[in-house]
Amino acid sequence: MKRKILACLIALGLAPGTFVRSEPAPPDYTSPVTVTELEVEEASSGPLTLEGAWLLESENDHFGGYSALIAWHEDEFLAANDAGRLMHLPRPDWRDAPPALGAFLNFARVDKMNVDIESLTFDPETGEVWAGLEWAQQIIRFSPRLQKRASINPPEMKDWGGNSGPEALARLQDGSFIVIEERALADGLHEALLFDGDPTDGMEPLRFTFEGREGYRPSDATVLPDGRLLVLLRGLRLGLPPRFTTMLVMAEPEKIEENTVLPSRVLARIDPAFPSENYEGLAVTDDGGGRLSLWLISDDNFASYQRTILLKLGWDVSGRRQARQKARR
């Protein structure tokens, strides 16, 4: 219902312009992406501190709408958007290089119902990539060169919401996969599946329920180096423009049991003074020395009043690792 109300408000705001007819501009597939580091206030929440923020801008028609992010290579992220387009994003705190835009090879369909990528995950050993598509309720596996290799429409996902399907997809360290539906069963509770291997192999998954938070919905997930699941939650506050709130929660995949609720705990709330945007993509990098970086990318919904922001959040986990080692001893 919130999505419908928001759509109506946006439509009313755009309505006056619909009576002005003009020749459509030819598509632009050549304009570059600019990356501008933003001046930000000091901010922290839980164990996380804001270490950087970058504004990404482009007139290129391949750009925008990013809903998924992975730390695909050591110094490069891969982002995917609602139109099946890709952005190869060099890590901006390490490299001063422009992002490159493109599309999945052999994946040129333009119908949004077939290319709306909401989630990505990958195997760091093989370089294979998996994408979760809503509307189609589909999981696709791509080769390291991003060529389509296999796909499946799991029957367990056929009744998931059209625009609230496999919003979060994560490959665990043991090779199993977790998929979480954006739509809530009840406020704060979401249907989820655990596949004991590559979902495109056609295996039957285990059903469970993921515990999010009231007023929030999962928008992405990744796995921390210690094996815990980290889930990005997004909240919507209606208005013109709409306002988004963000939360990060953690869960322990080994506690998943069939037809039960997997509990989670709050890691941090990404509220002001953090830059506020519609964050939908999440990735983690292990920077060594007990330091992790969490990276969030925002979905601008191809709207002029929203921005594409990349956030870097620092997390010192050295104390936790030392505590675990002491406990084992």
N, C-alpha and C positions, 0 to 999 in steps of 0.2 A: 504494500500500500504506500509506503514512504517513497519507493521508486516512482510509482505512478503520479503521486502528488508533485514530486520534484520535476518529472517530465512535463507535467501540465504548466508548472511555473516557468520553466525554461521556454516552453512553446509560446506562452503569452508574452514573454520578454522578447522573443524573436519575431512575433507576429507582424509588427509594422513593416519589417523589411521584406516580407513575402510578397508585397504588392508592387515592389520595384523590380522590373524585369531587366536583365542585362545578359549579354553573352557570357557564358561560363569561360573562365580562364583555362588555358590548356594545362594539363597536369605538370607539376614540377618535380622531377626526379633527380635533379642535379645539384640543388642548393646544399651547401655544407651545413653541418651542425656545429654551432659555437658552444663552447664550454666556458662559463664565467664563474670564478670562485666568488662566493658571497661573503660579505662581512656579517658575522653572526655574533650574538651575545653568548656569553658563557652559559651553558645549560647542562644539567645532569638530572638523572632519574634512576633510582635504584643504583646498580653498579655501573651504569652507562654514562659516558660524558660525550658531549657534542664536540667532534674534532674537525669537522669540515662540512661544507654545503656548497654545491655547484648547481648553477642554473643552466639547463640545456635548452637551446632554441634553434629553430630552423623553419624555413618556408617549404622545405621538401615535403611532398605529399606522402612519403613513406614514414614521416616522423610523427611521434605522439602516441598517446593512448597506451602507455606501457603498463602491463599488468603482471609481468613475470620477470625475474632476474636470477641469474646464476653466476657464480664466480668460476667461469668455464675454464680459463687459463690463469696462470699465476698473476699476470699483469693485465688481464682483460675480462670484462664482464660481457655476458650475452643477455640482452633484453628482448622480449617479444611483446607484441601489442595486439589489440583487438581486431586488427585487420590481417593478422598472420605475417606481419613485417618484423624484421630483425634490426637490432642495433648492436654492432660490435663496439663496445665502449672501453677504451683504454683506461686503466685505473688512474684517475686524475691526480692523486697525490704522489704517484710514481712517474707518470709519463705525461709529457706535454704533446699529445698527439690527438688529431681530430677523430671523432667516432665515424664509423662507416655504416651506411644503411643498406638494407637489402631485404630479401625474402627467403623463406625456406626453399631450397632447390626442389623441383618436382612438386611444388605446393603452391601453384599459381592461381588457384581458384579465388574469385573475388567475392563470392557470396559470404556475407558475415556469418551466416548460419553454419558455414563449413570451415571458417578460419579464425574464429574468435578464441585466441589462445589466452588462457587465464593463469596457467601455471607451467613451470618448467622444473625439471630435475635432470641430473646427469650422473654417469658413472665415471669417476675421476681416473679409473684405471684404463678404460677402453675409449673414453671420450664420447660414448653414445649419449644421446639426449632424448628425453621423453617430454611430451607436451600434453597438457590437459585442455580440452576444448569444451566450452559450454555451448549450449544450443544443440550441438551434435552429440553431447555427452560421450565423448570419445577420448581415448588415449592413443597417441601416435609415438612410435619410436623412430628416431632418425640416426643415421650413421654419423661418425665424427666429422664428415664433410657436409652434414645436415641434409642428406638425401633421405627421403621417406623409405623406411624398411618394413614397417608393420604397423597395423592399427587394429583397434578393437573397440566395440561399443558394449561394455559390460552390461549384461541384463540387470545387474543390481543398481545401475545408474540410470536406467531408462525413465524412471519417474522423478528424477531430480529436476529442480526448477530450470526453465529454459535459459534465463540469464543469471542463474545462481547455481551452476553445476560444479564441476571439479575445480574449485577456486584454489585449492592448496594440494600440491602433489610433492612428495618427498621420497627419495630413495634412501633407505636406511643402510647402515654400515654392513649389515649381514646380507644385503641384496634384496630385501623385501621392500615393498612400497606401501605408503600410506596416502590415501586420497580422502579429502574432506569436502563435503558439500557446503556451499555458502549459505543456502537457505536453512533456516532454523527449524528443527522439530518442535522445540519450545524455546523460549527466549534464553539464549546462552548455550543451547545444546544442539549439536549438528551431527547428522548421519555421516559415518566414516567407514572406510574399507581398508583392510590390511591384506595385500597380496603377498604370498610367500615367495615371490620372484617377479620376473618381468610380466606385467599385466597383459601385454600383447600375446603372451603364450596361451592365453585362454583359460587359465586356472580359476577356480572358484574362490573368491575372497572370503575372509572372515569379516562379519559385520560387527561394528561397535559404535559407540556414541562418543563424540569429542566434546569436552566441557570448555566452552569459550567463556564469554562474559555477557551479561545482560546489556542490550543496547549496542553490541558490537557483532561483527561477522568476520570470519576468517578470510583473509585476502591473499595469503601466501604462507609457505612453510619452508624450513630448511633444517638440516641436521648439524648440530654442534660437533666439534671434534671429539667430545666425550660420549657421543651417541645420543644425547638428549634431543628431543624434537622442539624446535623453536617455531612458534606460530605468530604471524602478524595479524592483528585484529584491527578492524576499521569501524568507526562509528560515524553516523551521518546526522548532522543537525540542520534542519530545513531552514532555508532563507535564500535570498538573492544577494550575493552568491551563497551557495550552500557552504557549511563549515564542517570540516572533518576532524575527528579525533582518532588517536592511534594508541594501541597498546601492544606490548609483546608479552606472550605467555610461554611457559615451558611445560613439557610433559615427558614422561618416561615411557618409551615404547614397550619396554619389557613388561609393563603392567597392563598391556592390552589383553582383554579377555572378551570372548564372544558375547554379544548382546549385553554388555555392561558399559558403564561410563568411564572413560579415561579422564582422570582429573588433571587439572593444570594449575600452575601458580603464576602469579603476575611477576614478571621480571622488571618491567619499566612502563611508564606512561609517557608517550612522546607528545606532550602538550607544550604550549608556549612556556618558556622562551625558545623552544625548538621551532624551526620554521614549520608552519602549519600547511599541509597539503594533503591530497588524496593518495596516501601511500599504499601501493598495492604489490610491490615487488620487494623481496627480501633475499639477501645473500650474506654469507659469512666467510671471512678470510682469517687464517691463522697466521699472524704476523711474527710469531716467534717470541721467545722471552716471556711467555705467559701472557701475551697480549693477543686478543681477538679484536677484529673490526666487524661490526654489523653494518650492512649497507642497505638503505631503503631508497626505492625509486617511486616517484609519484606518477599517477595516471591523470593526464590533463583532460581526458574525455574529448579531445579535439576541440576544446572550448577556449575562447579568447581570454576568459577571466580566470583560468586555471593555469598552473605552471608545471613543467617537468623539472623536478628537483631530485638530485642525488645527495643523500645524507650519509655521512660517515660517523658512526658511534663507536667509541673506544670502550673496551672492557678488559680490565686487568683480572685474569683468572689465576694468576700465579699462586695466590694464597689458597685458593680452593684446591689446586693440584697438590700443594704441599700438605694440606690437611688430609687428602685422600691417601697420599703415600704414607703419612704417619699412622693413619687408621689401619692400613694394611699391615704395617710393621707390628 
